[in-house]
């Protein structure tokens, strides 16, 4: 084992944040980020690169000062903490953070892909290469896109393309997309925005997809055929991770301090399912991943060096998205089995509760109200627990 060497697997939001937090905390050893690609701000793939506002170089991020970036991919972490790289290298750091993020849900999971996964006209929008491919396939002005999936990325991308003059059709199996994530009030409000700006086919599962050299054809279960220059698959993400002993495929289960079942091995961000409030919660957005990475760093400092106990991680990150001229603002996380309420009459704001605790607030064009309610929730938690959110419990 290399003395006080920390290996961070992945240079995304969680990994970058953890490495930076360790260096800023004067970690007494080398901090290495292992990633086959250069760090970048993934939130700008659609808002920046797809729209042509930014180049790939402009969304790149330098590794945090004081860290080393190794362009290699981690294949597995062994029982004794040894880390095996795809290149064949083997290291034994004092602590490991798995922050390898997420990948688009595979094409094989889509309805009737019919071999279309080999066509560039059926694509995800997860990487810089994806965004550049879509730009290449669309005409210089206008063009048509079918977006399969009306989650947050699908919704935001539909808005961006429509504003650029692209003919957009939004397809979703659910008649009210994002109902679980945003609640019925907010999901319905967002649906009204979609109906006013793009063509929607909601509650219509896909029967078959055929993507050729000139177009993509999507056949819905009701027999309707949609043809477009590009079909974008936005059906969510899955954890992208190395192999860990005792851990099955899928997201990596961690406790409230982001520890895995292996000593001094942690996981954070889109690869992690955090055990909290009696349930496991996986959240895959940039701000929360960065917050988890910093918390994992504090847990390492406590476990390895005897520093202060950071307490259990709480989902208190916020994010916003511009969709059809409206700003969706959200704070916290929605837990499985949560209930939704509308606390203020006449406002497009909703609160999610799990058990006796509020865990999320969402609003359309109501950022100030969302921030106020979130602050009240955190103050109530502090009064109940005697500590502030993020402080030792």
C-alpha positions in Angstrom: 0.0 0.0 0.0 1.3 3.4 -1.0 1.4 5.7 2.1 -1.6 8.2 2.0 -2.0 7.8 -1.7 -5.6 8.5 -2.8 -6.8 7.2 -6.2 -9.9 8.9 -7.6 -11.6 6.9 -10.3 -13.2 9.4 -12.7 -12.7 13.0 -13.4 -16.3 14.2 -13.6 -18.1 16.3 -11.1 -17.7 13.9 -8.1 -14.1 12.9 -8.8 -13.0 16.5 -9.5 -14.7 17.9 -6.4 -13.2 15.1 -4.1 -9.7 15.6 -5.5 -9.9 19.3 -5.1 -11.3 19.0 -1.5 -8.5 16.7 -0.5 -5.8 19.0 -1.8 -7.3 22.0 -0.2 -7.5 20.1 3.1 -3.7 19.5 2.9 -4.0 15.7 2.4 -0.5 14.4 3.3 0.1 12.3 0.1 -0.4 12.2 -3.6 -3.9 12.5 -5.1 -4.4 10.9 -8.5 -7.3 11.1 -10.8 -7.6 8.1 -13.3 -9.8 8.8 -16.3 -9.3 7.8 -19.9 -10.6 11.2 -20.9 -9.9 14.7 -19.9 -12.2 16.2 -17.3 -15.0 18.3 -18.7 -18.3 20.0 -17.7 -20.8 17.5 -18.9 -23.7 19.9 -18.3 -22.5 21.9 -21.3 -22.7 19.1 -23.8 -26.2 20.0 -24.9 -26.4 23.6 -23.8 -23.0 24.5 -25.2 -21.6 22.1 -27.8 -24.9 21.0 -29.3 -26.1 24.6 -29.8 -22.7 25.6 -31.2 -22.2 28.2 -28.4 -19.1 26.5 -27.1 -16.3 24.3 -28.5 -15.2 21.0 -26.9 -12.1 22.8 -25.7 -14.2 25.4 -23.9 -16.0 22.9 -21.8 -12.8 21.0 -20.8 -11.6 21.3 -17.2 -8.0 21.1 -16.0 -7.4 18.6 -13.2 -7.4 20.4 -9.8 -4.1 22.0 -8.9 -1.9 19.6 -6.8 -3.3 16.4 -8.4 -2.1 14.1 -11.1 -4.2 13.0 -14.0 -3.6 9.5 -15.4 -5.2 8.6 -18.7 -6.2 5.1 -17.9 -9.4 3.2 -17.0 -9.8 1.1 -13.9 -11.2 -2.4 -14.5 -11.5 -3.7 -11.0 -10.8 -3.1 -7.3 -9.8 -6.2 -5.3 -10.6 -7.3 -1.7 -7.3 -5.9 -0.4 -7.8 -2.5 -2.1 -5.5 -3.2 -5.0 -6.7 -1.4 -8.2 -6.2 -3.0 -11.6 -6.1 -0.8 -14.7 -7.0 -1.7 -18.2 -3.4 -1.1 -19.2 -2.3 -3.8 -16.8 -0.9 -1.5 -14.1 -1.6 -2.4 -10.5 -1.6 0.1 -7.6 -2.4 -0.2 -3.9 -3.5 3.2 -2.7 -4.4 4.0 0.9 -7.9 5.0 -0.2 -10.0 4.9 -3.3 -13.0 6.9 -4.5 -15.1 5.4 -7.3 -16.5 8.4 -9.1 -16.8 6.9 -12.6 -20.2 8.5 -13.2 -22.8 7.2 -15.5 -23.4 6.1 -19.1 -26.6 6.3 -21.3 -29.0 3.4 -20.9 -27.8 0.9 -23.6 -29.6 0.8 -27.0 -30.5 -2.9 -26.2 -32.9 -1.6 -23.6 -34.8 0.5 -26.1 -38.0 -0.9 -27.7 -37.3 -2.7 -31.0 -34.0 -1.1 -31.9 -33.8 -3.4 -34.9 -30.1 -3.2 -35.2 -30.3 0.6 -35.3 -27.7 1.0 -32.7 -25.1 0.8 -35.4 -26.5 3.9 -37.2 -25.2 7.3 -36.3 -28.7 8.7 -36.8 -29.9 7.0 -33.6 -27.8 8.4 -30.9 -27.6 9.4 -27.3 -26.6 12.9 -26.2 -24.1 12.1 -23.4 -20.7 13.0 -24.8 -19.0 15.7 -26.8 -18.8 13.3 -29.8 -22.6 12.8 -29.5 -23.3 16.5 -29.7 -20.9 17.0 -32.6 -22.5 14.1 -34.5 -26.0 15.6 -34.1 -24.8 19.0 -35.4 -23.2 17.3 -38.4 -26.4 15.3 -39.3 -28.8 18.3 -39.0 -29.1 20.7 -42.0 -27.5 24.1 -41.6 -30.9 25.5 -40.7 -34.0 23.7 -39.5 -34.0 19.9 -39.8 -36.0 17.4 -37.7 -35.3 15.5 -34.5 -37.3 12.9 -32.6 -36.4 12.7 -28.9 -37.2 9.5 -27.2 -37.7 10.2 -23.6 -39.1 13.4 -21.9 -37.0 13.4 -18.7 -34.9 16.4 -17.8 -32.3 16.0 -20.4 -34.9 15.2 -23.1 -36.9 18.2 -22.1 -34.0 20.6 -22.0 -32.7 19.3 -25.3 -36.2 19.6 -26.9 -36.3 23.3 -25.8 -32.8 24.0 -27.1 -33.4 22.5 -30.5 -36.8 24.1 -30.9 -35.3 27.5 -30.1 -32.7 26.8 -32.9 -35.5 26.3 -35.4 -35.4 22.4 -35.4 -38.7 20.6 -35.9 -38.9 18.5 -32.6 -41.1 15.6 -31.7 -41.0 14.5 -28.1 -41.9 10.9 -27.5 -42.5 9.3 -24.1 -44.0 6.0 -22.8 -45.4 8.0 -19.9 -48.5 10.2 -20.5 -47.1 12.6 -17.8 -43.3 12.4 -17.9 -41.4 13.3 -14.7 -44.4 12.7 -12.5 -42.3 10.8 -10.0 -39.3 13.1 -10.1 -41.2 16.5 -10.0 -44.7 15.5 -8.7 -48.0 15.8 -10.6 -48.3 19.6 -10.3 -44.9 20.4 -11.7 -44.9 17.6 -14.3 -48.2 18.8 -15.7 -47.0 22.4 -15.8 -43.9 21.3 -17.7 -46.1 19.2 -20.1 -48.1 22.4 -20.9 -44.9 24.1 -21.9 -44.0 21.2 -24.2 -47.4 21.2 -25.9 -47.0 24.9 -26.7 -43.6 24.6 -28.3 -43.0 21.1 -29.7 -44.9 18.2 -31.1 -45.6 15.6 -28.4 -46.4 12.0 -28.5 -46.9 11.1 -24.8 -48.2 7.8 -23.6 -47.1 6.1 -26.8 -44.5 3.4 -26.5 -42.1 2.8 -29.4 -42.6 -0.4 -31.4 -39.7 -0.2 -33.7 -36.8 2.0 -34.7 -35.1 1.8 -38.2 -32.2 4.1 -38.7 -30.5 4.3 -42.1 -28.0 6.4 -43.9 -30.4 9.3 -44.5 -33.0 9.3 -41.7 -34.4 7.5 -38.7 -37.9 6.1 -38.6 -39.7 5.5 -35.3 -42.8 3.4 -35.3 -45.1 3.9 -32.3 -47.3 1.1 -31.0 -50.4 2.9 -32.3 -49.0 2.6 -35.8 -47.8 6.2 -36.3 -44.5 6.5 -38.1 -42.2 9.4 -37.3 -39.3 10.2 -39.6 -36.5 12.6 -38.8 -32.9 13.5 -39.6 -31.9 12.2 -36.1 -33.4 10.2 -33.3 -32.1 11.1 -29.8 -32.4 8.5 -27.1 -32.9 10.1 -23.7 -34.0 7.2 -21.6 -31.9 8.0 -18.5 -28.5 6.6 -17.4 -27.0 3.6 -15.7 -24.0 3.5 -13.4 -20.6 3.2 -15.1 -18.3 1.4 -12.8 -15.4 -1.0 -12.3 -15.9 -4.4 -10.7 -15.9 -4.6 -6.9 -15.9 -7.9 -4.9 -19.3 -8.5 -3.3 -21.0 -5.8 -5.4 -23.4 -6.8 -8.2 -23.8 -4.9 -11.4 -25.5 -1.6 -11.3 -24.9 1.3 -8.9 -22.6 0.8 -6.0 -24.3 0.7 -2.6 -22.8 3.1 0.0 -23.7 4.1 3.5 -24.4 7.7 4.6 -20.7 8.5 4.7 -20.4 7.1 1.1 -18.4 4.1 2.2 -18.7 0.8 0.2 -18.3 -2.6 1.8 -14.5 -2.5 1.2 -12.2 -0.8 3.7 -11.3 2.7 2.6 -13.1 2.4 -0.7 -15.8 5.0 -1.3 -18.2 5.8 -4.1 -19.9 9.1 -5.1 -22.0 10.7 -7.8 -23.9 9.0 -10.6 -22.3 5.6 -9.8 -23.5 5.6 -6.1 -26.7 4.6 -4.4 -26.7 6.3 -1.0 -28.5 4.6 1.9 -30.5 7.3 3.7 -33.8 7.3 5.5 -34.1 3.6 5.1 -33.9 3.6 1.3 -31.2 3.8 -1.3 -31.2 6.9 -3.5 -29.2 7.4 -6.7 -29.1 10.9 -8.0 -27.4 11.7 -11.3 -26.9 15.5 -11.7 -23.8 17.6 -11.7 -24.3 19.7 -8.5 -25.2 16.7 -6.3 -22.3 14.7 -7.7 -19.9 17.5 -6.8 -21.4 17.7 -3.3 -21.1 13.9 -2.8 -17.5 14.1 -4.0 -16.6 16.7 -1.4 -18.4 14.7 1.3 -16.5 11.5 0.4 -13.3 13.4 0.8 -14.3 14.5 4.3 -15.2 10.9 5.1 -11.7 9.8 3.9 -10.0 12.4 6.1 -12.0 11.1 9.1 -11.5 7.4 8.4 -7.8 7.5 7.4 -6.4 10.5 9.2 -8.7 10.8 12.2 -10.3 14.1 11.1 -13.7 15.3 12.1 -16.7 13.1 11.3 -18.6 14.7 8.4 -21.9 12.9 9.4 -24.2 11.3 6.9 -24.6 12.8 3.5 -27.8 14.7 2.9 -29.2 15.6 -0.5 -29.2 19.4 -0.3 -27.8 20.3 -3.7 -29.9 22.4 -6.1 -30.0 22.7 -9.9 -31.9 24.6 -12.6 -32.8 24.1 -16.2 -34.2 26.5 -18.8 -37.1 24.8 -20.7 -39.2 26.7 -23.3 -38.5 30.1 -21.7 -39.3 28.9 -18.2 -36.7 28.1 -15.4 -37.2 24.8 -13.6 -35.5 25.1 -10.2 -35.1 22.1 -7.9 -33.5 21.3 -4.5 -32.9 18.1 -2.7 -33.9 14.6 -4.0 -37.0 12.6 -4.5 -37.0 9.4 -2.5 -38.9 6.2 -3.6 -42.5 6.3 -2.3 -42.5 10.0 -1.6 -45.6 12.1 -1.5 -46.0 15.5 -3.1 -47.8 18.6 -1.8 -48.4 22.1 -3.2 -47.6 24.4 -0.2 -48.4 27.8 -1.7 -51.6 28.5 -3.6 -51.2 30.1 -6.9 -47.5 29.2 -7.4 -46.0 26.4 -9.5 -44.1 25.0 -6.6 -44.3 21.5 -5.0 -42.6 19.8 -2.0 -41.8 16.1 -1.8 -42.0 14.4 1.6 -40.7 11.0 2.7 -41.9 9.9 6.0 -42.1 13.0 8.2 -39.4 14.9 6.3 -39.4 17.1 3.3 -36.7 16.0 0.9 -37.2 18.0 -2.3 -38.7 21.3 -3.6 -39.3 22.1 -7.3 -40.7 25.1 -9.0 -41.3 26.7 -12.4 -40.3 30.4 -12.6 -40.2 30.4 -8.8 -36.5 30.2 -7.9 -36.9 32.5 -4.9 -39.7 30.5 -3.4 -37.8 27.3 -3.9 -34.8 28.7 -2.1 -36.9 30.0 0.7 -38.7 26.7 1.3 -35.4 24.8 1.1 -33.8 27.1 3.7 -36.8 26.5 6.0 -36.5 22.7 5.5 -32.8 22.8 6.4 -33.4 25.0 9.4 -36.1 22.6 10.6 -33.6 19.7 10.2 -31.0 21.5 12.2 -33.5 22.1 15.0 -34.6 18.4 15.0 -31.0 17.1 14.9 -29.1 19.8 16.7 -26.6 20.1 13.8 -26.6 21.9 10.5 -26.9 19.9 7.3 -23.5 18.5 6.3 -22.1 18.9 9.8 -21.2 15.9 12.0 -24.2 14.1 13.4 
